[in-house]
Amino acid sequence: MSDFSLSLNEDQQQLRKWVHDFSERVVRPAAHEWDEREETPWPIIEEAARTGLYSLDFVGSIFSDPTGISVPLVMEEIAWGDAGIGLAIFGTTLAVAGIFANGTSEQIGEWLPQCFGTPDKVALGAFCVSEPDAGSDVSAMRTRAVYDEATDEWVLNGTKTWITNGGIADVHVVVASVAPELKGRGQASFVVGHGTPGLSQGQKFKKMGIRASHTAEVVLDDVRVPGRNLLGGKDRLDERLARAREGRGGTRTQAAMATFERTRPGVGAQAVGIARAAYEYALEYAMQRKQFGRAIIENQAIAFKLARMRMLTDAARLLVWNASWLGSTGGTFVAAEGSQSKLFAGETAVAVTDEAIQILGGAGYVREHPVERWHRDAKIFTIFEGTSEIQQLVIARAISGMHIQ
Ligand SMILES: Cc1cc2nc3c(=O)[nH]c(=O)nc-3n(C[C@H](O)[C@H](O)[C@H](O)COP(=O)(O)OP(=O)(O)OC[C@H]3O[C@@H](n4cnc5c(N)ncnc54)[C@H](O)[C@@H]3O)c2cc1C
């Protein structure tokens, strides 16, 4: 009578198994080493490229899945193996999404392949928005792009911070202010290709977690890019600026918010992957570890923790799947479901990994076991791609229709 189902079909099960096998065979065994080295795991990215996991074709296929489920399935499995390596592999998709959302079809055709390179020579993409004084408040951005009519070039100046793959990417998508008086509505995105003079890496950050993922400042010093590197083209930008100056139409802001609702579940899915890894590990440990002559899981104090860890992880996954499905089937987001999923999954990952450490006791606190790493990794999910406070702001505004501060 009804065709509603939460069961995965054959293809989806196969996809999940394929990615899980890669994650179990290649990603998880390498996790400790790259966390300690705090370097981009190039050999793992190359292996992902050889197997087809790191490729435009694969990323294109999962993002165009009409059910929306492929992206969270893949992200959960990879992050189950290791969230830092997962971001090293899939951080490029931030730049890809930026080009895809704002570029013309020619720009998409030109730049997306360059974000991935080839299995013999892999490339990375970076998406550069955040600045030292513009984190949650993107409208405070200071990086400027000025048009040089004589040469049909844009000249970019400014400093971006906390940029995943910043300075080591072959393709940097840079969001800059073209009309500062219009604040958030006076911004545009530019592609800075490999080897462009003036773009350099500033400091590389030493982080608490996801340490296999490279995070750095990107310094733009009189970076000149051809006019055609303005995503969407100049005519569209001029039209948009004119509308903003006349105080008309906030369609681009609405479109950006809708894009976030569609991309946040993918981030939430990574947090689900970490939570699941920690839950599974703690469950196994609690059944093996004996104190007072019995397995520690035989104490309700431990068993109930595991029950809640499982429940929270499953609930987070359902929110993620719901928001992904809504985003891909053209459904309406009425209560910022994408933000809800990312908020809940991020906080779940932090809580579940914290409990996993507790269940392992001293063993949970040392690096011989992975749970302390998972806890360090989990924390970023309440910060990047919109902090937990900002997600709540978005949800509160969506449900009330009011401009909550
Ligand atoms: C590892 C890592 C990778 C990243 N990768 C990228 C990337 O690839 N590209 C990119 O552009 N950026 C990236 N970021 C930046 C990330 O998106 C920002 O850190 C994030 O948006 C928060 O900005 P902020 O750090 O400046 O914090 P702030 O905005 O200064 O916030 C500080 C605190 O104040 C709270 N707060 C701020 N405003 C409000 C408000 N209105 N109401 C209530 N609370 C508020 C925040 O929630 C937070 O708790 C990355 C960051 C990290 C750490």
The ligand as a Gaussian input file, in Angstrom:
#p B3LYP/6-31G(d) Opt

LIG

0 1
 C       39.899000      21.934000      11.484000
 C       39.139000      23.057000      10.858000
 C       38.883000      23.016000       9.493000
 C       38.203000      24.077000       8.883000
 N       38.040000      24.072000       7.522000
 C       37.558000      25.204000       6.916000
 C       37.560000      25.320000       5.491000
 O       37.972000      24.412000       4.766000
 N       37.111000      26.476000       4.935000
 C       36.668000      27.509000       5.691000
 O       36.290000      28.541000       5.127000
 N       36.639000      27.437000       7.055000
 C       37.081000      26.303000       7.676000
 N       37.093000      26.219000       9.046000
 C       36.599000      27.346000       9.830000
 C       35.320000      27.033000      10.588000
 O       34.249000      26.976000       9.706000
 C       35.167000      28.140000      11.669000
 O       36.109000      27.828000      12.676000
 C       33.775000      28.195000      12.238000
 O       32.897000      28.684000      11.286000
 C       33.684000      29.066000      13.482000
 O       34.282000      30.302000      13.277000
 P       35.337000      30.868000      14.354000
 O       36.317000      29.761000      14.588000
 O       35.868000      32.152000      13.889000
 O       34.520000      31.035000      15.681000
 P       33.685000      32.342000      16.131000
 O       32.738000      32.716000      15.054000
 O       34.624000      33.363000      16.643000
 O       32.843000      31.735000      17.333000
 C       33.364000      31.613000      18.664000
 C       32.228000      31.155000      19.565000
 O       31.178000      32.148000      19.574000
 C       29.954000      31.541000      19.187000
 N       29.150000      32.492000      18.428000
 C       29.537000      33.296000      17.390000
 N       28.491000      34.021000      16.941000
 C       27.433000      33.681000      17.697000
 C       26.052000      34.055000      17.707000
 N       25.555000      34.931000      16.832000
 N       25.245000      33.487000      18.630000
 C       25.730000      32.582000      19.518000
 N       27.012000      32.166000      19.542000
 C       27.851000      32.703000      18.638000
 C       30.360000      30.330000      18.341000
 O       29.330000      29.370000      18.259000
 C       31.584000      29.841000      19.087000
 O       31.180000      29.079000      20.184000
 C       37.741000      25.149000       9.672000
 C       37.981000      25.173000      11.044000
 C       38.689000      24.141000      11.640000
 C       38.983000      24.233000      13.113000

